[in-house]
Structure formats: C-alpha cells, structure tokens
Amino acid sequence: MERLIELYRKKLQTVNFDFIRGDMDTVLWEARLIGIKGARGIGKTTLLLQYAKRYLDPETSLYVSLDNIWFTENKLVDLADHFAKFGGVHLLIDEVHKYPNWSQEIKNIYDDYPELKVVFTGSSLLEILNRRADLSRRAIVHTMQGLSFREYLNMMQRLHLPAFSLNDILKKHVEIAADTVQKVKPIKYFGTYLQKGYYPFFNEMDSTYHTRIQETVNMIIELELPLLRGIDMAYTNKLKQLLFIIAQAVPFIPNITKLSERTGINRNTLLAYLHYMGQAGLTKSIFKPAQGIGILQKPDKLFLDNPNLMHALSMDKPDTGNLRETFFVNQLSKDNKVEFTDKGDFFVNKKLTFEVGGKNKTMQQIKAVKNAFVAADNIEYGHHNTIPLWLFGFLY
C-alpha cells in the first residue's frame, strides 16, 4: 500500500489548475458514494486529481487506479479496510471497469466502512443500475461529456465565460451573444473546435490529436465493448466500418437492412451493437417522440457522438450539414431530450422544434410550427427566433 500512497503523492505534484471542467461544480462531492462515468479521454482522471489536490487532505485521502498491477494480487476491499483503520476518509478509485467484481466490492466498502467517502470513475459502459450489487440505491452517478464550445474557449483563451440554460439562450440570445463577442470572436474558433476541441487532450499533442482519437475508438471497440457488452470480436472490424460510413454521410437516416447487408451483421445484432456504441460515446441515435427506445429499436437519425470523431474517422472533409447537426445534438443531449421530427431537424424537450443550417437558413420550413427556432452557423448575432449555432455550445 505504501507504493500506492507514493504514486498518489507524485500525481498530486503534477496536477495543475490552468483549466477546470464545469463538472467540478456540478458533482455532488458531499455524497458518501459517487460514480463518475464517461467516454475515454474526456478528463475523468484529471477531474478526480484536481478535486483531491484542491479540497482533500493528502494524509486522509488516497487515489488509486484499478489498472495498477498491484491489484492483480490484492483486493480493493482489503485496501479499503487498511485505509480506514489508519484514519483514511476519502478513497478515490479510477478505472473500476478494469477490475473484476468491482461493483460488489464497492458495495461492501460502502456498507461496511461508513467512515469512508468513495468516488469511483469508469467507462460510460458501466452498468451501475443493473449490476447484482445494485449500486443504484447507494451511488450518486455523474456522467461527464467532452468539452463544450464554451469550455474550449475558456481553456484556449483563459476566459471565464459563463454557461446558460437553454431557456436563457432562447430568450436572451441577442444579449448573450453581444456580451460574448466583446470578449472573444466565437466564429474565429468554432471551426477549430469542431475539428479538434472536444477531447481535453488536444492541448497535449495537437499534431497527433486525430490519431489518438482513432486509438481511443479502437480500444473501445476492441477491448471495452467485448469485455463489458459481450460483443463478438469477429465483428470489431465491421463496427469500425460502420463508424466510417456514418462519418462520411450526409445527415444520416439509417437503412438498417442495407447496413446489415453491407456490414454482414445480422439486423437485430446490428441494432444491439448500435445501442452499445451509443452507450460507449461513439454514436448518438435520435428517435421519434413517444417511441420506445429499446435495444432493438431502429433510430430515425444516426450521428457520430461529436464532430471531432467525424474529422478523425472520415477520409475526406466531413459533410458540413452533418457536422452542424452533430454539434447541435451533442451539446443539447447532455441535459435535454433530443428527438426526431418530420417538421424540422430536431424536437427538443417535447416542445421545441429546431432547424439547423447555414447563415442563410430561414424560418420558411418551420414557419407554421409553434415554438420553432433556427440554429444558424456563421453568424455572430441572431434575431427573433434565429440563434447563432455556436451559442448552443454554452449550455454547459
């Protein structure tokens, strides 16, 4: 255990606070058991270590990653027992999905060591609600997403631009845009964000950013999906092919029968795999309202999870319309319900209709629709129900 403490102290020395995710203020840190889940590369470990360095006493806290070789011969629950007996209070556990029986042992730690506060992180594929240990009744679960456009601007330009609710953006977008444009020119940076600004590691290795995304995708498909969802290894290349097809597409209305034929994956198996890839943070499926979203339900529109994935996985420049819609869906989906509609591009929160397009997009297609808005690219300011597309990147 001394080695784990030494590693923790070394990690704390390297932590900086040049940029802190908004999640720092939204995680309910006071809870006894907290789960933080999210796709690879979005900053879960950094958030955990920043929290430890800023708020915790290093004498009564400990960070461990369960992919450490120490855990091949030692149990997590035994570590917790030793830690508690020596006055430990905060136990921070990273990469839990790499440890067999993680949910049962964390349940035991929660039940048997009430003096401990535990935070654990893991893949977005973690089945916290469905595990036999039933952590759903014990853990407060927080889901992290990649950088919003607002966070990207704050990180790059060392700004402190605030986030806004969707309601505020709809009602006050002219004032918000005017205030923002005085501090930064958002359109100047928006294209770069769509290409390489969603994953925080862009700041570490700009020249190999898309290569690292490709490696992340490979790890999710080849390791996490087979391990955590039982996907047949024989189909991993087919899933990569499917992602490539989506990346190349115009806003994609999937024909499951044709996709099944093209990839050689049985229709029901393909639908299940699409569902799992959505859980893994690789794709986003959009469904019609009042339609069951079961594991075998066909999506009405299908996107990659974020625009950076499109740039990383496409051989050519991605379709502009698809990039815009992917950005819109990605940013709104964090805290809003986005659904398919025949009378625009998206139906949000059961009451708002949005059309997404370029600077010349008008209300013509949705003029007869109640509570309808246009999200227009390449404009600094909006007017009436036309809102700058970039401003939807200020939701978190």
Secondary structure, DSSP 4 states (H G I P E B T S, - for coil): -HHHHHHHHHHHHH---S---THHHHS-TTSSEEEEEE-TTSSHHHHHHHHHHHHS-TTTEEEEETTSGGGGTS-HHHHHHHHHHTT--EEEEE-GGGSTTHHHHHHHHHHH-TT-EEEEEEETT--TTTSTT-GGGT-EEEE-----HHHHHHHHHT--PPP--HHHHHHHHHHHHHHHHHH--HHHHHHHHHHH-SSGGGGT-GGGHHHHHHHHHHHIIIIIHHHHH---GGGHHHHHHHHHHHHHSSSB---HHHHHHHHT--HHHHHHHHHHHHHTTSEEEE--TT----TTPPPSEEEESSHHHHHHH-SSPPPHHHHHHHHHHHHHHTTS-EE--SSSSEEETTTEEEEEE-TT--SGGGTTSTTEEEEETT-S--BTTEEEGGGGGG--
